[in-house]
Amino acid sequence: MSTTIGPVTYHYRCHECGREYEITPDRMRCDTCVKKQEKERPLRGLLEVVLALEPEALPPDWEPIDLLPVEREWFPSIPVGNTPLWEPARLREEYGFPLLYLKDDGLNPTGSLKDRASWLVSAFARKHGIRRIVVASTGNAGSSMAGVGAAAGLEVRLYLPASAPPAKIAQSLQYGADLQKVEGTYDEAFALSLEYLEHHEGLSRNTGFNPLTIEGKKTVSLEIFRQLGGVVPDYVFVSTGDGVIISGVYRGFEDLVTLGFARKVPQIICVQAEGSAAIARAMELGAFGPPVRSTTLADSISVDVPAGGAFALGRLKRHGGIALTVSDDEILRAQRTLAAGSGCFAEPASATAFAGFLRHRQEIPPESRVVVLLTGNGLKDIAAAMRVSGEQ
Ligand SMILES: *Cc1c(COP(=O)(O)O)cnc(C)c1O
């Protein structure tokens, strides 16, 4: 029932009912819980990868790739991850946080954290002889899959809203993806991509839907832990739309606890744009309500119904995480403050995490280890940045 790689075994487990499944290409969600799916609500029956091993079986120089459920040889040769952890001296001094860090995932090959998931999904597809990947995206997941898929020699069919930032469309085309522009929202693109897969062969990389998207993103937490010298930070700020990155961040720290390397999971702060705040609302109300049409200039976190929302909400509740919202205006100011104060230029969705830090910092002891996770490069979406800088 499980996949064994070196000293580690892996299987899927439903995050709702705990039922276990083998990790196979046609397995996306839990058979039982998927039946409870309601319209216009986050996906039910999402699966998480569970690993088991004797920690002493892991070599002392283990790397995050050693805790992923596909053998090393299948990963495409594109340098995903190992992004720098900045120690921004001027911001540290300005805000009085000597242990403030920026994890700069905008320095991934296609410019966003999404590469971590695309990398694992590509490896999995190659291992199973799958040639085509299908994905719907607001922009980054698609351009990431296109780029990492190019390195892997996979065919990538991409559903993007026609309103996606031009840089993300240009990237996808350069990487050679088969681009389907959708005159509609991301949620509509998501539905179209699944419809295509009902009649054609291929593997879905839809974020949240494919369990390996959560699993791939956990490597960011494993890296942070190692970069801090084997210490878990006290706080991690994560900008959130669909809730998959934050779920992956939790999974990484949970693995470290399971393996006995760490004793606690950090307090994670889910930061959403006011105009796209389904998870923050659900934290307040205890459950997800009817969708609200999203309006935020931070396109990468603009979603009506967060695909990974149920998983993320469960983790936030279990580990005492909190959610907060910031206005578009705060996001743009944070983007500018971050760039001018550190030299790190982040796209609006990414700067949202920093806006969350600016908003919440009074609630945090200044000696805390604080990591702001920066998820996407500023050059991916320059329209808003140009406006704020007084240019058109
Ligand atoms: C995808 C993305 C996010 C949000 O991730 P979710 O899994 O949708 O919550 C944040 N920032 C950037 C730059 C992204 O591309």
The ligand as an SDF file (V2000), in Angstrom:
LIG
                    3D

 15 15  0  0  0  0  0  0  0  0999 V2000
    0.0310   31.0670   -5.4040 C   0  0  0  0  0  0  0  0  0  0  0  0
    0.6120   32.2450   -4.7140 C   0  0  0  0  0  0  0  0  0  0  0  0
    0.2450   32.6220   -3.4070 C   0  0  0  0  0  0  0  0  0  0  0  0
   -0.8240   31.9460   -2.6180 C   0  0  0  0  0  0  0  0  0  0  0  0
   -0.7800   30.5500   -2.5420 O   0  0  0  0  0  0  0  0  0  0  0  0
   -2.0920   29.7440   -2.2580 P   0  0  0  0  0  0  0  0  0  0  0  0
   -1.6880   28.3350   -2.2350 O   0  0  0  0  0  0  0  0  0  0  0  0
   -3.0260   30.0660   -3.3880 O   0  0  0  0  0  0  0  0  0  0  0  0
   -2.6530   30.2170   -0.9670 O   0  0  0  0  0  0  0  0  0  0  0  0
    0.8800   33.6970   -2.8350 C   0  0  0  0  0  0  0  0  0  0  0  0
    1.8040   34.4020   -3.5140 N   0  0  0  0  0  0  0  0  0  0  0  0
    2.1790   34.0730   -4.7570 C   0  0  0  0  0  0  0  0  0  0  0  0
    3.2030   34.9030   -5.4450 C   0  0  0  0  0  0  0  0  0  0  0  0
    1.6020   32.9920   -5.4020 C   0  0  0  0  0  0  0  0  0  0  0  0
    1.9700   32.7080   -6.6610 O   0  0  0  0  0  0  0  0  0  0  0  0
  1  2  1  0
  2  3  1  0
  2 14  2  0
  3  4  1  0
  3 10  2  0
  4  5  1  0
  5  6  1  0
  6  7  2  0
  6  8  1  0
  6  9  1  0
 10 11  1  0
 11 12  2  0
 12 13  1  0
 12 14  1  0
 14 15  1  0
M  END
$$$$
